[in-house]
Amino acid sequence: MVDRREVVYAYRFLLGREPENDSVFEGRLSLRDWQTLRDNILQSEELQKKLQELCENRVARDLELTEPNEVDVEISEQHFAKLLDHVQRAWEMLGTDKPYWSVIVHPDFLPDKVTKNIDVFYASGLTSWALFERAAARAGVHPSSDWTAFELGCGVGRVTTLLAQRFQRVLAYDVSRPHLDIARAHLSNAGIENVTLRQLDGLQSLLDAPPFDFFYSFLVLQHNPPPLMYRLLAIICRKIRSGGLAYFQIPVAGTSYRFSIDEYLEHIEGGADMEMHVLPQKYLLPLLQDSGLRIIDVQSKIIGPPQLQSINILAEKKPE
């Protein structure tokens, strides 16, 4: 059986600290040997968190030292059409097969489990929205309730309902018809009537969108190839009214990431892969500046796999 001395040593060696109180010995003193004790602590939430932080710190250092990511941004209109068609087909397949899981990649939201976890799924939108609220508080800005909001990649309406509760009107766009069908039913069941859902079935549908005051997009742009990210943002940012805000998440660096339009189009397959892409800051920042947007808050974190440097940007449209 394990004794107290072995528990203390395991804490020191694996967790780097002393046991906080006698309660840590409860249950562990009944373990049959030190190997079982080791496995018990290796599986603990505290150690898993430490390992994750170590991994993220290592990745962050690697990303700081990585060579610039070379990507094609300026491409032909025909190539834009092919990219958007590819993304749409992939996400409509995901929307048909695993709509909720495709929004939040977690086993609880797979088709065979999501029904009993549907409330948890939609409640998770509050966490995403809280990131904006904290960024706005840090920047000292306050969006107005009479604004029109634009959401890119509304999916099944996880955050759309929150936008609808906070803004007078919401324009919610997504490439996937199956996702939009679920969002429409969810909004209807919630009695929400101030949302206009629209399929982004071509760049023209975005060009035809009316101006708005607030742009929101989270965990969406990253699934689009860099030229598409760039073009979508260029169109959207110019539609934000004077004094309005933009809050969005986007990966800006990845170790060994590169994007060649010719190579990419050669290897496009018909599957529903959830791709992850990067738009380097050397393209992103001038785009925002040229659109009249001033960054007022930015937060960075590691996402993946693959491991990418992602930033959450809050920007304000300069008064004309």
C-alpha positions as YAML, in Angstrom:
chain: A
units: angstrom
residues:
- id: 1
  name: MET
  ca: [0.00, 0.00, 0.00]
- id: 2
  name: VAL
  ca: [1.07, 3.61, -0.57]
- id: 3
  name: ASP
  ca: [2.28, 5.54, 2.48]
- id: 4
  name: ARG
  ca: [2.22, 9.27, 3.25]
- id: 5
  name: ARG
  ca: [5.89, 9.73, 2.40]
- id: 6
  name: GLU
  ca: [5.31, 8.42, -1.14]
- id: 7
  name: VAL
  ca: [2.36, 10.78, -1.64]
- id: 8
  name: VAL
  ca: [4.47, 13.74, -0.51]
- id: 9
  name: TYR
  ca: [7.31, 12.80, -2.87]
- id: 10
  name: ALA
  ca: [4.90, 12.30, -5.76]
- id: 11
  name: TYR
  ca: [3.47, 15.80, -5.18]
- id: 12
  name: ARG
  ca: [6.92, 17.32, -5.04]
- id: 13
  name: PHE
  ca: [8.22, 15.53, -8.12]
- id: 14
  name: LEU
  ca: [5.16, 15.63, -10.38]
- id: 15
  name: LEU
  ca: [3.34, 18.79, -9.27]
- id: 16
  name: GLY
  ca: [6.30, 20.74, -7.91]
- id: 17
  name: ARG
  ca: [4.66, 21.56, -4.61]
- id: 18
  name: GLU
  ca: [3.80, 20.26, -1.15]
- id: 19
  name: PRO
  ca: [0.41, 18.64, -0.44]
- id: 20
  name: GLU
  ca: [-1.92, 21.48, 0.56]
- id: 21
  name: ASN
  ca: [-3.64, 19.61, 3.42]
- id: 22
  name: ASP
  ca: [-4.46, 16.17, 4.80]
- id: 23
  name: SER
  ca: [-7.38, 15.73, 2.43]
- id: 24
  name: VAL
  ca: [-4.97, 14.93, -0.45]
- id: 25
  name: PHE
  ca: [-4.05, 11.69, 1.31]
- id: 26
  name: GLU
  ca: [-7.65, 10.48, 1.39]
- id: 27
  name: GLY
  ca: [-8.08, 7.72, -1.15]
- id: 28
  name: ARG
  ca: [-4.42, 7.76, -2.18]
- id: 29
  name: LEU
  ca: [-3.22, 5.88, 0.89]
- id: 30
  name: SER
  ca: [-5.40, 2.97, -0.24]
- id: 31
  name: LEU
  ca: [-3.67, 2.71, -3.63]
- id: 32
  name: ARG
  ca: [-1.79, -0.55, -4.05]
- id: 33
  name: ASP
  ca: [1.65, 0.73, -5.10]
- id: 34
  name: TRP
  ca: [3.66, 3.81, -6.22]
- id: 35
  name: GLN
  ca: [2.98, 3.10, -9.91]
- id: 36
  name: THR
  ca: [-0.76, 3.41, -9.30]
- id: 37
  name: LEU
  ca: [-0.13, 6.62, -7.31]
- id: 38
  name: ARG
  ca: [1.93, 8.00, -10.20]
- id: 39
  name: ASP
  ca: [-0.84, 7.26, -12.70]
- id: 40
  name: ASN
  ca: [-3.41, 8.84, -10.36]
- id: 41
  name: ILE
  ca: [-1.52, 12.12, -10.26]
- id: 42
  name: LEU
  ca: [-0.59, 12.03, -13.96]
- id: 43
  name: GLN
  ca: [-4.31, 11.95, -14.74]
- id: 44
  name: SER
  ca: [-5.15, 14.81, -12.37]
- id: 45
  name: GLU
  ca: [-6.63, 18.02, -13.74]
- id: 46
  name: GLU
  ca: [-3.86, 20.06, -12.13]
- id: 47
  name: LEU
  ca: [-1.04, 18.19, -13.87]
- id: 48
  name: GLN
  ca: [-2.86, 18.12, -17.20]
- id: 49
  name: LYS
  ca: [-3.24, 21.89, -16.99]
- id: 50
  name: LYS
  ca: [0.47, 22.31, -16.21]
- id: 51
  name: LEU
  ca: [1.42, 20.12, -19.18]
- id: 52
  name: GLN
  ca: [-0.89, 22.10, -21.46]
- id: 53
  name: GLU
  ca: [0.66, 25.39, -20.33]
- id: 54
  name: LEU
  ca: [4.17, 24.03, -20.90]
- id: 55
  name: CYS
  ca: [3.17, 22.90, -24.39]
- id: 56
  name: GLU
  ca: [1.59, 26.27, -25.23]
- id: 57
  name: ASN
  ca: [4.64, 28.15, -23.95]
- id: 58
  name: ARG
  ca: [6.91, 26.00, -26.10]
- id: 59
  name: VAL
  ca: [4.71, 26.51, -29.15]
- id: 60
  name: ALA
  ca: [4.56, 30.25, -28.49]
- id: 61
  name: ARG
  ca: [8.37, 30.42, -28.40]
- id: 62
  name: ASP
  ca: [8.56, 28.41, -31.61]
- id: 63
  name: LEU
  ca: [6.07, 30.73, -33.30]
- id: 64
  name: GLU
  ca: [8.00, 33.80, -32.19]
- id: 65
  name: LEU
  ca: [11.09, 32.40, -33.92]
- id: 66
  name: THR
  ca: [9.41, 30.94, -36.98]
- id: 67
  name: GLU
  ca: [10.14, 32.20, -40.47]
- id: 68
  name: PRO
  ca: [7.48, 34.44, -42.09]
- id: 69
  name: ASN
  ca: [4.53, 32.49, -43.45]
- id: 70
  name: GLU
  ca: [4.36, 32.82, -47.21]
- id: 71
  name: VAL
  ca: [0.80, 32.90, -48.51]
- id: 72
  name: ASP
  ca: [-0.95, 33.87, -51.71]
- id: 73
  name: VAL
  ca: [-3.52, 36.58, -51.02]
- id: 74
  name: GLU
  ca: [-4.15, 38.22, -54.36]
- id: 75
  name: ILE
  ca: [-5.77, 35.64, -56.66]
- id: 76
  name: SER
  ca: [-8.12, 35.67, -59.65]
- id: 77
  name: GLU
  ca: [-11.90, 35.92, -59.39]
- id: 78
  name: GLN
  ca: [-12.15, 32.38, -60.78]
- id: 79
  name: HIS
  ca: [-9.94, 31.13, -57.98]
- id: 80
  name: PHE
  ca: [-12.03, 32.97, -55.41]
- id: 81
  name: ALA
  ca: [-15.12, 31.23, -56.75]
- id: 82
  name: LYS
  ca: [-13.40, 27.84, -56.50]
- id: 83
  name: LEU
  ca: [-12.27, 28.48, -52.94]
- id: 84
  name: LEU
  ca: [-15.70, 29.58, -51.78]
- id: 85
  name: ASP
  ca: [-17.33, 26.62, -53.52]
- id: 86
  name: HIS
  ca: [-14.88, 24.24, -51.83]
- id: 87
  name: VAL
  ca: [-15.47, 25.75, -48.38]
- id: 88
  name: GLN
  ca: [-19.23, 25.70, -48.89]
- id: 89
  name: ARG
  ca: [-19.31, 22.05, -49.96]
- id: 90
  name: ALA
  ca: [-17.14, 20.99, -47.02]
- id: 91
  name: TRP
  ca: [-19.25, 22.85, -44.46]
- id: 92
  name: GLU
  ca: [-22.55, 21.72, -45.89]
- id: 93
  name: MET
  ca: [-21.32, 18.15, -45.48]
- id: 94
  name: LEU
  ca: [-20.36, 18.91, -41.90]
- id: 95
  name: GLY
  ca: [-23.69, 20.66, -41.39]
- id: 96
  name: THR
  ca: [-25.51, 17.56, -42.58]
- id: 97
  name: ASP
  ca: [-23.44, 15.00, -40.68]
- id: 98
  name: LYS
  ca: [-22.18, 16.77, -37.52]
- id: 99
  name: PRO
  ca: [-23.62, 20.29, -37.32]
- id: 100
  name: TYR
  ca: [-23.09, 21.00, -33.61]
- id: 101
  name: TRP
  ca: [-19.72, 19.23, -33.38]
- id: 102
  name: SER
  ca: [-18.48, 21.26, -36.36]
- id: 103
  name: VAL
  ca: [-19.07, 24.44, -34.32]
- id: 104
  name: ILE
  ca: [-17.59, 23.20, -31.02]
- id: 105
  name: VAL
  ca: [-15.36, 20.17, -31.50]
- id: 106
  name: HIS
  ca: [-16.24, 18.10, -28.44]
- id: 107
  name: PRO
  ca: [-17.54, 14.51, -28.12]
- id: 108
  name: ASP
  ca: [-20.63, 15.74, -26.24]
- id: 109
  name: PHE
  ca: [-21.82, 17.49, -29.41]
- id: 110
  name: LEU
  ca: [-21.59, 14.54, -31.78]
- id: 111
  name: PRO
  ca: [-24.94, 13.41, -33.27]
- id: 112
  name: ASP
  ca: [-25.43, 10.54, -30.81]
- id: 113
  name: LYS
  ca: [-24.91, 12.75, -27.74]
- id: 114
  name: VAL
  ca: [-25.88, 16.30, -28.64]
- id: 115
  name: THR
  ca: [-29.59, 15.99, -27.82]
- id: 116
  name: LYS
  ca: [-28.94, 15.58, -24.10]
- id: 117
  name: ASN
  ca: [-26.23, 18.27, -24.21]
- id: 118
  name: ILE
  ca: [-28.00, 20.83, -26.38]
- id: 119
  name: ASP
  ca: [-28.49, 23.31, -23.53]
- id: 120
  name: VAL
  ca: [-24.78, 23.15, -22.68]
- id: 121
  name: PHE
  ca: [-23.93, 23.72, -26.34]
- id: 122
  name: TYR
  ca: [-25.96, 26.92, -26.65]
- id: 123
  name: ALA
  ca: [-24.89, 28.12, -23.20]
- id: 124
  name: SER
  ca: [-21.28, 27.98, -24.41]
- id: 125
  name: GLY
  ca: [-22.05, 31.01, -26.56]
- id: 126
  name: LEU
  ca: [-21.99, 33.09, -23.39]
- id: 127
  name: THR
  ca: [-18.30, 32.29, -22.95]
- id: 128
  name: SER
  ca: [-17.48, 33.50, -26.46]
- id: 129
  name: TRP
  ca: [-19.54, 36.65, -25.98]
- id: 130
  name: ALA
  ca: [-17.87, 37.33, -22.61]
- id: 131
  name: LEU
  ca: [-14.55, 37.67, -24.45]
- id: 132
  name: PHE
  ca: [-15.96, 40.59, -26.40]
- id: 133
  name: GLU
  ca: [-17.50, 42.20, -23.33]
- id: 134
  name: ARG
  ca: [-14.17, 42.10, -21.50]
- id: 135
  name: ALA
  ca: [-12.32, 43.49, -24.51]
- id: 136
  name: ALA
  ca: [-14.89, 46.30, -24.80]
- id: 137
  name: ALA
  ca: [-14.53, 47.05, -21.08]
- id: 138
  name: ARG
  ca: [-10.74, 47.23, -21.38]
- id: 139
  name: ALA
  ca: [-11.03, 49.56, -24.35]
- id: 140
  name: GLY
  ca: [-13.73, 51.67, -22.74]
- id: 141
  name: VAL
  ca: [-16.24, 51.31, -25.59]
- id: 142
  name: HIS
  ca: [-19.95, 50.65, -25.34]
- id: 143
  name: PRO
  ca: [-21.91, 49.35, -28.34]
- id: 144
  name: SER
  ca: [-25.36, 50.84, -28.70]
- id: 145
  name: SER
  ca: [-28.49, 48.70, -28.52]
- id: 146
  name: ASP
  ca: [-29.91, 50.45, -31.61]
- id: 147
  name: TRP
  ca: [-27.04, 49.20, -33.77]
- id: 148
  name: THR
  ca: [-27.22, 46.65, -36.57]
- id: 149
  name: ALA
  ca: [-24.87, 43.70, -36.02]
- id: 150
  name: PHE
  ca: [-23.31, 41.51, -38.70]
- id: 151
  name: GLU
  ca: [-22.22, 37.97, -37.82]
- id: 152
  name: LEU
  ca: [-19.97, 36.06, -40.20]
- id: 153
  name: GLY
  ca: [-20.31, 32.31, -39.73]
- id: 154
  name: CYS
  ca: [-23.40, 32.19, -37.54]
- id: 155
  name: GLY
  ca: [-23.48, 28.38, -37.74]
- id: 156
  name: VAL
  ca: [-26.46, 26.99, -35.83]
- id: 157
  name: GLY
  ca: [-27.10, 30.26, -33.98]
- id: 158
  name: ARG
  ca: [-24.96, 29.66, -30.89]
- id: 159
  name: VAL
  ca: [-24.04, 33.35, -30.50]
- id: 160
  name: THR
  ca: [-26.71, 34.76, -32.81]
- id: 161
  name: THR
  ca: [-29.33, 34.68, -30.08]
- id: 162
  name: LEU
  ca: [-27.08, 36.75, -27.83]
- id: 163
  name: LEU
  ca: [-26.52, 39.31, -30.57]
- id: 164
  name: ALA
  ca: [-30.29, 39.47, -31.15]
- id: 165
  name: GLN
  ca: [-30.84, 40.25, -27.47]
- id: 166
  name: ARG
  ca: [-28.32, 43.09, -27.53]
- id: 167
  name: PHE
  ca: [-28.83, 44.76, -30.89]
- id: 168
  name: GLN
  ca: [-31.81, 46.13, -32.76]
- id: 169
  name: ARG
  ca: [-31.11, 44.07, -35.86]
- id: 170
  name: VAL
  ca: [-28.78, 41.17, -36.71]
- id: 171
  name: LEU
  ca: [-27.56, 40.08, -40.14]
- id: 172
  name: ALA
  ca: [-26.31, 36.50, -39.78]
- id: 173
  name: TYR
  ca: [-24.41, 34.93, -42.69]
- id: 174
  name: ASP
  ca: [-23.07, 31.42, -43.16]
- id: 175
  name: VAL
  ca: [-21.88, 29.33, -46.14]
- id: 176
  name: SER
  ca: [-23.78, 26.22, -45.02]
- id: 177
  name: ARG
  ca: [-27.48, 25.82, -45.70]
- id: 178
  name: PRO
  ca: [-27.86, 22.92, -43.19]
- id: 179
  name: HIS
  ca: [-26.38, 25.04, -40.42]
- id: 180
  name: LEU
  ca: [-28.68, 27.93, -41.32]
- id: 181
  name: ASP
  ca: [-31.73, 25.65, -41.24]
- id: 182
  name: ILE
  ca: [-30.89, 24.63, -37.67]
- id: 183
  name: ALA
  ca: [-30.22, 28.27, -36.71]
- id: 184
  name: ARG
  ca: [-33.57, 29.30, -38.16]
- id: 185
  name: ALA
  ca: [-35.42, 26.67, -36.12]
- id: 186
  name: HIS
  ca: [-33.51, 27.61, -32.96]
- id: 187
  name: LEU
  ca: [-34.30, 31.31, -33.36]
- id: 188
  name: SER
  ca: [-37.94, 30.55, -34.09]
- id: 189
  name: ASN
  ca: [-38.24, 28.39, -30.97]
- id: 190
  name: ALA
  ca: [-36.71, 31.22, -28.95]
- id: 191
  name: GLY
  ca: [-39.21, 33.71, -30.39]
- id: 192
  name: ILE
  ca: [-36.46, 35.86, -31.91]
- id: 193
  name: GLU
  ca: [-37.60, 37.91, -34.90]
- id: 194
  name: ASN
  ca: [-34.92, 40.57, -35.41]
- id: 195
  name: VAL
  ca: [-32.42, 38.30, -37.21]
- id: 196
  name: THR
  ca: [-32.01, 38.03, -40.97]
- id: 197
  name: LEU
  ca: [-30.31, 34.77, -41.96]
- id: 198
  name: ARG
  ca: [-28.53, 34.65, -45.29]
- id: 199
  name: GLN
  ca: [-26.42, 32.07, -47.07]
- id: 200
  name: LEU
  ca: [-23.03, 33.33, -48.20]
- id: 201
  name: ASP
  ca: [-23.16, 31.53, -51.53]
- id: 202
  name: GLY
  ca: [-20.80, 33.90, -53.33]
- id: 203
  name: LEU
  ca: [-18.85, 37.08, -52.77]
- id: 204
  name: GLN
  ca: [-21.66, 39.03, -54.39]
- id: 205
  name: SER
  ca: [-24.03, 38.10, -51.57]
- id: 206
  name: LEU
  ca: [-21.60, 39.77, -49.20]
- id: 207
  name: LEU
  ca: [-21.12, 42.79, -51.44]
- id: 208
  name: ASP
  ca: [-24.92, 43.22, -51.49]
- id: 209
  name: ALA
  ca: [-25.18, 43.25, -47.68]
- id: 210
  name: PRO
  ca: [-26.28, 46.61, -46.22]
- id: 211
  name: PRO
  ca: [-23.98, 48.65, -43.95]
- id: 212
  name: PHE
  ca: [-23.87, 47.76, -40.25]
- id: 213
  name: ASP
  ca: [-22.43, 49.02, -36.98]
- id: 214
  name: PHE
  ca: [-20.94, 45.92, -35.36]
- id: 215
  name: PHE
  ca: [-19.04, 43.02, -36.91]
- id: 216
  name: TYR
  ca: [-18.64, 39.77, -34.98]
- id: 217
  name: SER
  ca: [-16.92, 36.53, -35.99]
- id: 218
  name: PHE
  ca: [-15.40, 33.85, -33.80]
- id: 219
  name: LEU
  ca: [-13.89, 30.45, -34.73]
- id: 220
  name: VAL
  ca: [-14.90, 31.03, -38.36]
- id: 221
  name: LEU
  ca: [-12.28, 32.85, -40.41]
- id: 222
  name: GLN
  ca: [-9.67, 30.26, -39.45]
- id: 223
  name: HIS
  ca: [-11.41, 27.63, -41.59]
- id: 224
  name: ASN
  ca: [-11.02, 29.69, -44.78]
- id: 225
  name: PRO
  ca: [-7.93, 29.79, -47.03]
- id: 226
  name: PRO
  ca: [-5.94, 33.05, -46.65]
- id: 227
  name: PRO
  ca: [-7.14, 34.73, -49.87]
- id: 228
  name: LEU
  ca: [-10.73, 34.13, -48.82]
- id: 229
  name: MET
  ca: [-10.10, 35.42, -45.31]
- id: 230
  name: TYR
  ca: [-8.51, 38.52, -46.78]
- id: 231
  name: ARG
  ca: [-11.30, 39.19, -49.29]
- id: 232
  name: LEU
  ca: [-14.10, 38.56, -46.77]
- id: 233
  name: LEU
  ca: [-12.53, 40.94, -44.26]
- id: 234
  name: ALA
  ca: [-11.86, 43.59, -46.91]
- id: 235
  name: ILE
  ca: [-15.53, 43.63, -47.91]
- id: 236
  name: ILE
  ca: [-16.89, 43.43, -44.37]
- id: 237
  name: CYS
  ca: [-14.63, 46.08, -42.82]
- id: 238
  name: ARG
  ca: [-15.59, 48.64, -45.43]
- id: 239
  name: LYS
  ca: [-19.27, 48.13, -44.59]
- id: 240
  name: ILE
  ca: [-18.88, 49.06, -40.92]
- id: 241
  name: ARG
  ca: [-20.39, 52.46, -40.26]
- id: 242
  name: SER
  ca: [-18.41, 55.34, -38.78]
- id: 243
  name: GLY
  ca: [-18.02, 54.87, -35.03]
- id: 244
  name: GLY
  ca: [-18.85, 51.17, -35.26]
- id: 245
  name: LEU
  ca: [-16.89, 48.22, -33.89]
- id: 246
  name: ALA
  ca: [-15.38, 44.99, -35.19]
- id: 247
  name: TYR
  ca: [-14.57, 42.01, -32.97]
- id: 248
  name: PHE
  ca: [-13.15, 38.89, -34.58]
- id: 249
  name: GLN
  ca: [-10.73, 36.01, -34.07]
- id: 250
  name: ILE
  ca: [-8.14, 35.04, -36.68]
- id: 251
  name: PRO
  ca: [-4.92, 32.95, -36.80]
- id: 252
  name: VAL
  ca: [-1.92, 35.02, -37.88]
- id: 253
  name: ALA
  ca: [1.05, 32.63, -37.66]
- id: 254
  name: GLY
  ca: [1.86, 28.95, -37.84]
- id: 255
  name: THR
  ca: [5.13, 27.03, -37.78]
- id: 256
  name: SER
  ca: [5.93, 25.97, -41.36]
- id: 257
  name: TYR
  ca: [2.53, 27.13, -42.63]
- id: 258
  name: ARG
  ca: [2.41, 28.24, -46.27]
- id: 259
  name: PHE
  ca: [-0.34, 28.64, -48.84]
- id: 260
  name: SER
  ca: [0.07, 28.43, -52.61]
- id: 261
  name: ILE
  ca: [-3.18, 28.78, -54.55]
- id: 262
  name: ASP
  ca: [-1.96, 26.55, -57.37]
- id: 263
  name: GLU
  ca: [-0.83, 23.78, -55.02]
- id: 264
  name: TYR
  ca: [-3.99, 24.07, -52.94]
- id: 265
  name: LEU
  ca: [-6.35, 23.80, -55.90]
- id: 266
  name: GLU
  ca: [-4.44, 20.76, -57.16]
- id: 267
  name: HIS
  ca: [-5.11, 18.89, -53.93]
- id: 268
  name: ILE
  ca: [-8.66, 19.96, -53.08]
- id: 269
  name: GLU
  ca: [-10.67, 16.89, -52.24]
- id: 270
  name: GLY
  ca: [-14.38, 16.42, -51.83]
- id: 271
  name: GLY
  ca: [-14.27, 15.50, -48.14]
- id: 272
  name: ALA
  ca: [-15.54, 17.50, -45.21]
- id: 273
  name: ASP
  ca: [-12.18, 18.28, -43.63]
- id: 274
  name: MET
  ca: [-12.07, 21.06, -41.05]
- id: 275
  name: GLU
  ca: [-9.11, 23.00, -42.40]
- id: 276
  name: MET
  ca: [-7.11, 25.53, -40.40]
- id: 277
  name: HIS
  ca: [-5.45, 28.50, -42.10]
- id: 278
  name: VAL
  ca: [-3.40, 31.61, -41.37]
- id: 279
  name: LEU
  ca: [-3.57, 35.21, -42.54]
- id: 280
  name: PRO
  ca: [-0.23, 36.86, -41.62]
- id: 281
  name: GLN
  ca: [-0.35, 40.23, -39.90]
- id: 282
  name: LYS
  ca: [1.57, 41.88, -42.74]
- id: 283
  name: TYR
  ca: [-1.66, 41.52, -44.75]
- id: 284
  name: LEU
  ca: [-4.18, 41.86, -41.93]
- id: 285
  name: LEU
  ca: [-2.99, 45.08, -40.30]
- id: 286
  name: PRO
  ca: [-2.77, 47.20, -43.48]
- id: 287
  name: LEU
  ca: [-6.22, 45.90, -44.47]
- id: 288
  name: LEU
  ca: [-7.70, 47.17, -41.20]
- id: 289
  name: GLN
  ca: [-5.92, 50.49, -41.53]
- id: 290
  name: ASP
  ca: [-7.04, 50.97, -45.13]
- id: 291
  name: SER
  ca: [-10.61, 50.23, -44.02]
- id: 292
  name: GLY
  ca: [-10.48, 53.02, -41.43]
- id: 293
  name: LEU
  ca: [-10.30, 50.67, -38.44]
- id: 294
  name: ARG
  ca: [-8.18, 51.41, -35.38]
- id: 295
  name: ILE
  ca: [-7.24, 48.45, -33.16]
- id: 296
  name: ILE
  ca: [-8.18, 49.20, -29.56]
- id: 297
  name: ASP
  ca: [-7.71, 45.77, -27.95]
- id: 298
  name: VAL
  ca: [-5.88, 42.59, -28.98]
- id: 299
  name: GLN
  ca: [-5.40, 39.28, -27.17]
- id: 300
  name: SER
  ca: [-3.30, 36.33, -28.31]
- id: 301
  name: LYS
  ca: [-3.43, 32.59, -27.66]
- id: 302
  name: ILE
  ca: [-2.35, 29.26, -29.13]
- id: 303
  name: ILE
  ca: [-5.06, 27.24, -30.87]
- id: 304
  name: GLY
  ca: [-5.03, 23.96, -32.74]
- id: 305
  name: PRO
  ca: [-4.18, 21.40, -33.84]
- id: 306
  name: PRO
  ca: [-2.30, 22.37, -35.86]
- id: 307
  name: GLN
  ca: [-0.71, 24.75, -33.40]
- id: 308
  name: LEU
  ca: [-1.34, 28.30, -34.61]
- id: 309
  name: GLN
  ca: [-0.96, 31.78, -33.12]
- id: 310
  name: SER
  ca: [-4.44, 33.31, -32.99]
- id: 311
  name: ILE
  ca: [-5.51, 36.82, -32.03]
- id: 312
  name: ASN
  ca: [-8.80, 38.33, -30.96]
- id: 313
  name: ILE
  ca: [-9.07, 41.85, -32.34]
- id: 314
  name: LEU
  ca: [-11.36, 44.66, -31.23]
- id: 315
  name: ALA
  ca: [-11.24, 47.60, -33.63]
- id: 316
  name: GLU
  ca: [-13.14, 50.86, -33.94]
- id: 317
  name: LYS
  ca: [-14.16, 52.56, -37.18]
- id: 318
  name: LYS
  ca: [-12.72, 56.05, -37.19]
- id: 319
  name: PRO
  ca: [-15.33, 58.83, -37.37]
- id: 320
  name: GLU
  ca: [-15.51, 60.37, -40.82]
...
